[in-house]
Amino acid sequence: MSNLKIEILGAGCPKCKKTTELFRRAVAELGVDVEVIHITDINEMINRGVMTTPAVFINGKKVVEGKVPAMPEVKSIIEKEK
């Protein structure tokens, strides 16, 4: 299994916090050794081309933008990227 780096980009709104919580919970439930980071730096978001938040990047690849994914989708994304 590869070592994943999951980054949630968002200013700290409820949707961004919920997305971070979902990914942290999914990682724990899947038993995957993953670092989940919440990035609130607006310049970082601009540099990565994020237009709407929350945005989720796994190993530098954007996998979600502008919505809070449901738990089954979160787990599917993690499984696909690991």
Backbone as JSON, one array per atom type, in Angstrom:
{
  "sequence": "MSNLKIEILGAGCPKCKKTTELFRRAVAELGVDVEVIHITDINEMINRGVMTTPAVFINGKKVVEGKVPAMPEVKSIIEKEK",
  "N": [[0.84, -1.18, 0.0], [0.54, 2.19, -0.85], [1.91, 5.26, 0.46], [-0.23, 7.68, 1.33], [-1.09, 11.15, 0.93], [-3.4, 13.25, 2.07], [-5.05, 16.19, 1.39], [-7.15, 18.74, 2.44], [-8.54, 21.53, 1.16], [-9.68, 24.63, 2.15], [-11.36, 27.46, 3.57], [-12.18, 27.09, 6.16], [-14.82, 26.86, 6.61], [-18.08, 25.45, 7.52], [-18.62, 23.32, 5.67], [-16.08, 22.65, 4.76], [-14.86, 21.82, 7.11], [-16.49, 19.61, 7.7], [-15.87, 17.95, 5.54], [-13.15, 17.43, 6.04], [-13.43, 16.07, 8.46], [-14.89, 13.81, 7.57], [-13.02, 12.56, 5.84], [-10.96, 11.99, 7.67], [-12.31, 10.21, 9.38], [-12.96, 8.15, 7.58], [-10.41, 7.24, 6.86], [-9.56, 6.21, 9.31], [-11.49, 4.18, 9.67], [-10.93, 2.55, 7.48], [-8.44, 1.74, 8.11], [-6.09, 2.8, 7.11], [-2.84, 4.1, 6.74], [-2.52, 7.27, 6.75], [-1.85, 10.69, 6.16], [-3.82, 13.4, 6.97], [-4.49, 16.6, 6.06], [-5.62, 19.88, 6.74], [-5.83, 22.66, 4.82], [-5.82, 26.11, 4.97], [-4.91, 28.33, 3.69], [-5.39, 30.91, 1.52], [-3.85, 31.71, -0.67], [-2.54, 29.35, -1.36], [-4.7, 27.88, -2.25], [-5.43, 29.36, -4.52], [-3.09, 29.06, -6.05], [-3.29, 26.37, -6.66], [-5.44, 26.29, -8.28], [-8.02, 26.12, -7.26], [-11.39, 26.71, -7.36], [-13.85, 26.51, -6.06], [-14.7, 25.64, -2.73], [-15.24, 22.91, -0.43], [-12.05, 21.55, -1.42], [-10.4, 18.59, -2.34], [-7.3, 17.05, -2.31], [-5.31, 14.33, -3.25], [-2.2, 13.1, -2.85], [-1.35, 15.31, -4.36], [-3.15, 15.4, -6.47], [-6.22, 16.62, -7.63], [-9.24, 15.48, -6.34], [-11.79, 15.98, -5.46], [-14.02, 18.72, -5.62], [-15.74, 21.55, -4.49], [-17.88, 20.36, -3.12], [-19.34, 18.43, -0.43], [-18.44, 15.26, -0.06], [-20.25, 12.14, 0.18], [-19.92, 9.57, 2.71], [-19.58, 6.9, 1.54], [-18.52, 7.61, -0.97], [-16.19, 8.95, -0.2], [-14.69, 6.85, 0.96], [-14.43, 5.23, -1.3], [-12.88, 6.88, -2.97], [-10.48, 7.01, -1.5], [-9.76, 4.28, -1.47], [-9.36, 3.87, -4.2], [-7.19, 5.53, -4.74], [-5.1, 4.59, -3.19]],
  "CA": [[0.0, 0.0, 0.0], [1.34, 3.4, -0.94], [1.71, 6.24, 1.5], [-1.03, 8.76, 0.78], [-1.17, 12.44, 1.6], [-4.69, 13.83, 1.76], [-5.13, 17.59, 1.77], [-8.44, 19.38, 2.24], [-8.34, 22.97, 1.04], [-10.88, 25.41, 2.43], [-11.12, 28.54, 4.53], [-12.59, 26.74, 7.52], [-16.29, 26.89, 6.67], [-18.63, 24.17, 7.98], [-18.47, 22.27, 4.66], [-14.66, 22.23, 4.74], [-14.63, 21.07, 8.35], [-17.18, 18.34, 7.56], [-15.09, 17.14, 4.6], [-11.96, 17.0, 6.77], [-13.89, 15.07, 9.43], [-15.25, 12.6, 6.83], [-11.81, 11.88, 5.38], [-10.27, 11.44, 8.85], [-13.07, 9.06, 9.84], [-12.81, 7.09, 6.58], [-9.05, 6.73, 6.99], [-9.54, 5.38, 10.53], [-12.31, 2.98, 9.43], [-10.25, 1.7, 6.49], [-7.17, 1.3, 8.68], [-5.04, 3.24, 6.2], [-1.89, 5.02, 7.36], [-2.58, 8.44, 5.88], [-1.8, 12.01, 6.75], [-4.91, 14.26, 6.49], [-4.14, 17.98, 6.4], [-6.59, 20.91, 6.32], [-5.09, 23.86, 4.41], [-6.72, 27.27, 4.92], [-4.2, 29.43, 3.03], [-6.06, 31.3, 0.28], [-2.86, 31.72, -1.75], [-2.33, 27.95, -1.75], [-5.88, 27.5, -3.04], [-5.29, 30.04, -5.83], [-1.98, 28.41, -6.77], [-3.71, 25.03, -7.11], [-6.57, 26.42, -9.19], [-9.28, 25.8, -6.59], [-12.4, 27.76, -7.57], [-14.86, 26.37, -5.02], [-14.27, 24.77, -1.65], [-13.94, 22.3, -0.17], [-11.35, 20.8, -2.47], [-9.59, 17.53, -1.75], [-6.19, 16.58, -3.12], [-4.6, 13.15, -2.75], [-0.87, 13.1, -3.48], [-1.24, 16.41, -5.31], [-4.17, 15.3, -7.53], [-7.54, 17.03, -7.16], [-10.22, 14.4, -6.47], [-13.1, 16.53, -5.12], [-14.04, 20.18, -5.52], [-17.01, 22.24, -4.41], [-18.97, 19.6, -2.48], [-19.01, 17.52, 0.66], [-18.78, 13.92, -0.54], [-20.83, 11.2, 1.15], [-18.93, 8.62, 3.22], [-19.21, 5.84, 0.57], [-17.65, 8.2, -2.0], [-14.9, 9.21, 0.44], [-13.99, 5.56, 1.06], [-14.13, 4.81, -2.67], [-11.77, 7.72, -3.43], [-9.27, 6.57, -0.79], [-9.42, 2.94, -1.98], [-8.89, 4.02, -5.59], [-5.91, 6.24, -4.8], [-4.03, 4.0, -2.39]],
  "C": [[0.88, 1.24, 0.0], [1.02, 4.34, 0.21], [0.99, 7.44, 0.9], [-0.89, 10.03, 1.6], [-2.48, 13.08, 1.14], [-4.72, 15.26, 2.29], [-6.53, 18.11, 1.45], [-8.18, 20.88, 2.24], [-9.67, 23.68, 1.23], [-10.62, 26.37, 3.57], [-11.5, 28.2, 5.96], [-14.09, 26.81, 7.7], [-16.8, 25.52, 7.14], [-18.47, 23.03, 6.97], [-17.04, 21.75, 4.61], [-14.34, 21.39, 5.97], [-15.27, 19.69, 8.27], [-16.4, 17.41, 6.63], [-13.84, 16.6, 5.27], [-12.33, 15.88, 7.74], [-14.22, 13.74, 8.72], [-14.0, 11.84, 6.37], [-11.03, 11.29, 6.55], [-10.97, 10.18, 9.36], [-12.92, 7.88, 8.88], [-11.44, 6.44, 6.68], [-8.96, 5.8, 8.19], [-10.31, 4.08, 10.31], [-11.65, 2.01, 8.46], [-8.91, 1.16, 7.01], [-5.99, 1.66, 7.8], [-4.14, 4.24, 6.93], [-1.74, 6.24, 6.45], [-2.53, 9.71, 6.7], [-2.93, 12.83, 6.13], [-4.63, 15.66, 6.99], [-5.24, 18.92, 5.9], [-5.79, 22.19, 6.06], [-6.07, 25.01, 4.26], [-6.1, 28.47, 4.2], [-4.8, 29.72, 1.66], [-5.09, 31.32, -0.9], [-2.56, 30.32, -2.26], [-3.49, 27.47, -2.63], [-5.81, 28.11, -4.44], [-4.22, 29.35, -6.67], [-2.37, 27.05, -7.32], [-4.94, 25.08, -8.02], [-7.91, 26.05, -8.57], [-10.23, 26.97, -6.75], [-13.49, 27.72, -6.5], [-14.36, 25.37, -3.98], [-15.47, 24.01, -1.1], [-13.37, 21.62, -1.41], [-10.45, 19.78, -1.78], [-8.55, 17.09, -2.76], [-5.6, 15.34, -2.45], [-3.33, 13.04, -3.56], [-0.8, 14.12, -4.6], [-2.28, 16.41, -6.43], [-5.53, 15.68, -6.96], [-8.56, 15.92, -7.42], [-11.64, 14.84, -6.13], [-12.98, 18.04, -5.13], [-15.48, 20.66, -5.45], [-18.17, 21.47, -3.8], [-18.42, 18.8, -1.32], [-19.41, 16.13, 0.18], [-19.4, 13.07, 0.57], [-19.76, 10.19, 1.54], [-18.6, 7.5, 2.22], [-18.28, 6.37, -0.53], [-16.25, 8.46, -1.44], [-14.07, 7.92, 0.5], [-13.57, 5.06, -0.32], [-12.92, 5.58, -3.22], [-10.46, 7.23, -2.8], [-8.82, 5.2, -1.32], [-8.8, 3.02, -3.37], [-7.49, 4.6, -5.66], [-4.78, 5.56, -4.05], [-3.23, 2.98, -3.17]]
}
